[in-house]
Amino acid sequence: MLWSIGAIDVNAPSLERMGLLLAGLALAALALRATLGVRADRRPGPLVARAAGGHGPLVALADRSLGPLVALYALAIGASERLERELLVDGSDVVRATKESLEVLLAGSNPYAHALQSTIPPGSPLVYGPGELFFYLPAHVLTGDIGRVETWAGILTVALLGLAGLRVGFERAALPAMLYATWGIAAFRTTDGGNDVAAAVPVVAGLVALAFVDFPGRPGRVAFALSAALLGWALAFKQFAVLVVPLVLRHLAVTGAPWRRYALVTAGVTAAFDLPFLAWDPGAFLSQHVVRALTNHRETWGANLMHTLLRLDPGTDRLEGAFFAAEVALTLGALALLVRWRIPTLGAAALAAAGLVALPLLLARWTTQSYYVYAATVALAGLALIELRAAPRESATRPASLP
């Protein structure tokens, strides 16, 4: 409702956004009636029951039938917030680079051995994995335009967060779904030509798929394999996922799930993306995707501590080496500590991974705002899954595979 009020153009109110405001008012009225008033079965709502010494849950969505409606409301708002935004002209060069790389690939040449001409400056390397190219490939083949892929990736993220409600309860999933749907900077970053919104999609989808692994029989096995494959795709998409996957594996090991099988599928999918390009030209692939991905940005810029201090003291640049050493040491140290933690829930693994991704961003010399959108998206998935233990039904009573 707060988003709807701010999103309505008072000079030209649209039926769509006025309708979303009215829908929010209706849902709020139903939720308050269920929470404070008397329900259809004539029993008092949970807050009234609690005040009278009862044990009703203190939740806004007391009537569980409202949960799916609120998730759908979040999806409608997320779509409206993103679809009505115009694409930013001359924003990030990432989508332009991806489009050029796809054209090179479809022409039969190796995009990792190609000096990109659409980047700023021209001649920049392709630092993203083959998983990134294949994420955008269908839109490129079908429409010739990949500018709106991020828009739909943001909408899909809202849907995935809401979908978790089928397993964890919509009263828990609706909040992170609505937070993401109404988050203006996440919506803006679907228009600026970056790829961090899309990069978070296979991670969130993989985490949500793990919520369904305790379904009996084939559905649970499919969810397990699908989750592993999606995180393998995430690893082949963008390097951030390297800090996410180990913590998911640790949680699976703690629950007694077959984490080695999961790791094998994840690694196999990543290899399926990467190995053809590595075999095509090992030097070009390792130079562009691995080495230059870490060294491509030489200037100090963005939402990080070094850039902030540089504005206070221009001599801060002399600390570049110390900041880099701290970035590497603290990130590896934090990862080592976290993989020894008996991570109790899937949500805890996701929240820890989000914090682990944010740590080097704070210490790096070049940090775009959209990197934090990636980390925060993983954190919102963790918030939705905070109480969920991800273990197949047949593994529920097995001892953990790791100490």
MOTAGI-V768434 format. One record per residue. N is the residue number from 0. RES is the residue in one letter. SS is DSSP state (2 for helix, 1 for strand, 0 for the rest). D_LAST is the distance of its C-alpha to the last C-alpha in whole Angstrom. Layout:
N_RES_SS_D_LAST, N_RES_SS_D_LAST
This chain:
0_M_0_47, 1_L_2_47, 2_W_2_47, 3_S_2_50, 4_I_2_52, 5_G_2_51, 6_A_2_51, 7_I_0_55, 8_D_0_57, 9_V_0_60, 10_N_0_63, 11_A_0_62, 12_P_0_59, 13_S_0_58, 14_L_2_58, 15_E_2_54, 16_R_2_53, 17_M_2_55, 18_G_2_54, 19_L_2_50, 20_L_2_52, 21_L_2_53, 22_A_2_50, 23_G_2_48, 24_L_2_51, 25_A_2_51, 26_L_2_47, 27_A_2_47, 28_A_2_50, 29_L_2_48, 30_A_2_45, 31_L_2_47, 32_R_2_49, 33_A_2_46, 34_T_2_44, 35_L_2_47, 36_G_0_50, 37_V_1_50, 38_R_0_49, 39_A_0_50, 40_D_0_50, 41_R_0_51, 42_R_0_48, 43_P_1_48, 44_G_0_45, 45_P_2_42, 46_L_2_43, 47_V_2_46, 48_A_2_44, 49_R_2_42, 50_A_2_45, 51_A_0_46, 52_G_0_43, 53_G_0_42, 54_H_0_38, 55_G_0_39, 56_P_0_36, 57_L_0_37, 58_V_0_37, 59_A_0_39, 60_L_0_39, 61_A_0_40, 62_D_0_42, 63_R_0_39, 64_S_2_42, 65_L_2_42, 66_G_2_39, 67_P_2_39, 68_L_2_43, 69_V_2_41, 70_A_2_39, 71_L_2_42, 72_Y_2_43, 73_A_2_41, 74_L_2_41, 75_A_2_45, 76_I_2_45, 77_G_2_42, 78_A_2_44, 79_S_2_47, 80_E_2_46, 81_R_2_45, 82_L_2_48, 83_E_0_51, 84_R_0_50, 85_E_0_51, 86_L_0_50, 87_L_0_50, 88_V_0_52, 89_D_0_51, 90_G_0_48, 91_S_0_45, 92_D_0_45, 93_V_2_42, 94_V_2_43, 95_R_2_47, 96_A_2_45, 97_T_2_43, 98_K_2_46, 99_E_2_47, 100_S_2_45, 101_L_2_45, 102_E_2_49, 103_V_2_48, 104_L_2_45, 105_L_2_48, 106_A_0_51, 107_G_0_49, 108_S_0_48, 109_N_0_44, 110_P_2_43, 111_Y_2_41, 112_A_2_44, 113_H_0_46, 114_A_0_47, 115_L_1_47, 116_Q_0_51, 117_S_0_50, 118_T_0_47, 119_I_0_48, 120_P_0_49, 121_P_0_50, 122_G_0_48, 123_S_1_45, 124_P_0_42, 125_L_0_40, 126_V_0_37, 127_Y_0_35, 128_G_0_33, 129_P_2_35, 130_G_2_33, 131_E_2_35, 132_L_2_38, 133_F_2_38, 134_F_2_37, 135_Y_2_41, 136_L_2_42, 137_P_2_43, 138_A_2_45, 139_H_2_47, 140_V_2_48, 141_L_2_49, 142_T_2_51, 143_G_0_51, 144_D_0_49, 145_I_0_46, 146_G_0_47, 147_R_0_46, 148_V_2_42, 149_E_2_41, 150_T_2_43, 151_W_2_41, 152_A_2_38, 153_G_2_38, 154_I_2_40, 155_L_2_37, 156_T_2_34, 157_V_2_36, 158_A_2_36, 159_L_2_32, 160_L_2_31, 161_G_2_34, 162_L_2_33, 163_A_0_29, 164_G_2_32, 165_L_2_32, 166_R_2_28, 167_V_2_28, 168_G_0_31, 169_F_2_34, 170_E_2_34, 171_R_2_31, 172_A_2_31, 173_A_2_35, 174_L_2_35, 175_P_2_32, 176_A_2_35, 177_M_2_38, 178_L_2_36, 179_Y_2_36, 180_A_2_39, 181_T_2_41, 182_W_0_40, 183_G_2_42, 184_I_2_41, 185_A_2_38, 186_A_2_42, 187_F_2_44, 188_R_0_41, 189_T_0_42, 190_T_0_45, 191_D_0_45, 192_G_0_44, 193_G_0_40, 194_N_0_37, 195_D_2_35, 196_V_2_35, 197_A_2_35, 198_A_2_32, 199_A_2_30, 200_V_2_31, 201_P_2_29, 202_V_2_26, 203_V_2_27, 204_A_2_28, 205_G_2_25, 206_L_2_23, 207_V_2_26, 208_A_2_26, 209_L_2_22, 210_A_0_23, 211_F_0_25, 212_V_0_23, 213_D_0_23, 214_F_0_27, 215_P_0_27, 216_G_0_28, 217_R_2_29, 218_P_2_29, 219_G_2_26, 220_R_2_25, 221_V_2_28, 222_A_2_26, 223_F_2_22, 224_A_2_24, 225_L_2_27, 226_S_2_24, 227_A_2_22, 228_A_2_26, 229_L_2_27, 230_L_2_24, 231_G_2_25, 232_W_2_28, 233_A_2_27, 234_L_2_26, 235_A_2_29, 236_F_2_31, 237_K_0_30, 238_Q_2_28, 239_F_2_26, 240_A_2_24, 241_V_2_22, 242_L_2_20, 243_V_2_20, 244_V_2_18, 245_P_2_15, 246_L_2_14, 247_V_2_15, 248_L_2_13, 249_R_2_10, 250_H_2_12, 251_L_2_12, 252_A_2_9, 253_V_2_8, 254_T_2_11, 255_G_0_11, 256_A_0_14, 257_P_0_15, 258_W_2_13, 259_R_2_15, 260_R_2_18, 261_Y_2_18, 262_A_2_17, 263_L_2_20, 264_V_2_23, 265_T_2_22, 266_A_2_23, 267_G_2_25, 268_V_2_27, 269_T_2_27, 270_A_2_28, 271_A_2_31, 272_F_2_32, 273_D_2_32, 274_L_2_33, 275_P_2_36, 276_F_2_37, 277_L_2_35, 278_A_2_38, 279_W_2_41, 280_D_0_41, 281_P_2_38, 282_G_2_39, 283_A_2_40, 284_F_2_37, 285_L_2_35, 286_S_2_37, 287_Q_2_38, 288_H_2_34, 289_V_2_32, 290_V_2_34, 291_R_2_37, 292_A_2_35, 293_L_2_33, 294_T_2_37, 295_N_0_39, 296_H_0_40, 297_R_0_42, 298_E_0_43, 299_T_0_42, 300_W_1_42, 301_G_1_40, 302_A_0_38, 303_N_0_36, 304_L_2_36, 305_M_2_38, 306_H_2_41, 307_T_2_41, 308_L_2_42, 309_L_2_44, 310_R_2_46, 311_L_2_47, 312_D_0_47, 313_P_2_48, 314_G_2_47, 315_T_2_43, 316_D_2_43, 317_R_2_43, 318_L_2_39, 319_E_2_38, 320_G_2_36, 321_A_2_35, 322_F_2_34, 323_F_2_32, 324_A_2_30, 325_A_2_29, 326_E_2_28, 327_V_2_26, 328_A_2_24, 329_L_2_23, 330_T_2_22, 331_L_2_20, 332_G_2_19, 333_A_2_18, 334_L_2_16, 335_A_2_14, 336_L_2_13, 337_L_2_13, 338_V_0_10, 339_R_0_8, 340_W_0_9, 341_R_0_8, 342_I_0_12, 343_P_0_13, 344_T_0_16, 345_L_2_18, 346_G_2_20, 347_A_2_18, 348_A_2_17, 349_A_2_20, 350_L_2_22, 351_A_2_19, 352_A_2_20, 353_A_2_24, 354_G_2_23, 355_L_2_22, 356_V_2_25, 357_A_2_27, 358_L_2_26, 359_P_2_28, 360_L_2_31, 361_L_2_32, 362_L_2_32, 363_A_0_33, 364_R_0_37, 365_W_1_38, 366_T_1_36, 367_T_0_38, 368_Q_2_38, 369_S_2_36, 370_Y_2_33, 371_Y_2_32, 372_V_2_33, 373_Y_2_31, 374_A_2_28, 375_A_2_30, 376_T_2_30, 377_V_2_26, 378_A_2_26, 379_L_2_28, 380_A_2_26, 381_G_2_23, 382_L_2_26, 383_A_2_27, 384_L_0_24, 385_I_0_22, 386_E_0_22, 387_L_0_21, 388_R_0_17, 389_A_0_18, 390_A_0_17, 391_P_0_20, 392_R_2_21, 393_E_2_20, 394_S_2_17, 395_A_0_17, 396_T_0_16, 397_R_0_13, 398_P_0_10, 399_A_0_7, 400_S_0_7, 401_L_0_4, 402_P_0_0
